[in-house]
Amino acid sequence: MSDNNEAPPPIPPDDDEDEFGVIKKFCYVNRKAPYGTVYALESLEMVLIAAAFDQDVSVVFMDDGVYQIKSDQAPEAAGMKNFSKTYRALEGYDVEKLYVSKESMEERGLTTDDFLVDVEVLDAAALSALLAEQEVVITS
Amino acid sequence: MKFSILVNEGPFTHQCSDSAYQFTKAALEKGHEIFRVFFYYDGVNNANKLAEPPTDDRNLTANWSALAEEHGVDLVVCVAAALRRGLKDDILASGFRISGLGQLIEAGIQADRLVTFGD
């Protein structure tokens, strides 16, 4: 899942069941920069656990959250763990619906070439429609 | 309606925990069901029984414990977030329990609405 000094994988569920028999549309909206706070890292842990429970997971990157999937991250010099490779592992958890806010991306001078995963770019109207069809939305 | 509540910030430096508590209390008083309150990120600090705010101020930890006592509300603290912040069973206030993130997913599945309180 990640390189050296890796954190433990997401905590497995309490019981032996790995599903609840119901699949809901879970959407995580990541709006914060990857380092400096723990939001991005702990959000990723929520994403992985939803996938482990076979939920229909989407992840939206908007505002400074678009930096979470920026290629060539090098936070080690600042004493931070580089967890960006985990985003690449999401595909292995069947988390393939990754979306980026067009406006947030462009405001920061980024293009899809700057990202370390394949994403679908949505403008505000399309993003709104995506969120409207979700059943559980968790923003952080 | 059946609600689940997600609390993402600690007490005092954010309004979030107060709002979550007031929402939960109001929902119960209106006859709604609270399936679970899940504490994540710094929200886990709501469960620290060592907190002793001045007595003329609200004590959120005690308020949550009272809610659990009176209404049987399930207060669940994420184990990974808790360990990261040094919160363990021996300093856990009454009415709270520590468990895995799967409890949040279940809360999302079982409730009609999952309401997030954060920044």
Interface residues (C-beta under 8 A of the other chain):
Chain A: P8 P10 I11 P12 P13 D14 F20 V22 K24 F26 V38 Y39 E42 E45 M46 I49 A50 A52 F53 Q55 E135 V136 V137 I138 T139 S140
Chain B: L6 N8 Y40 Y41 V79 A80 A81 R84 S99 G100 L101 G102 Q103 L104 I105 E106 G108 I109 Q110 L114 T116 G118
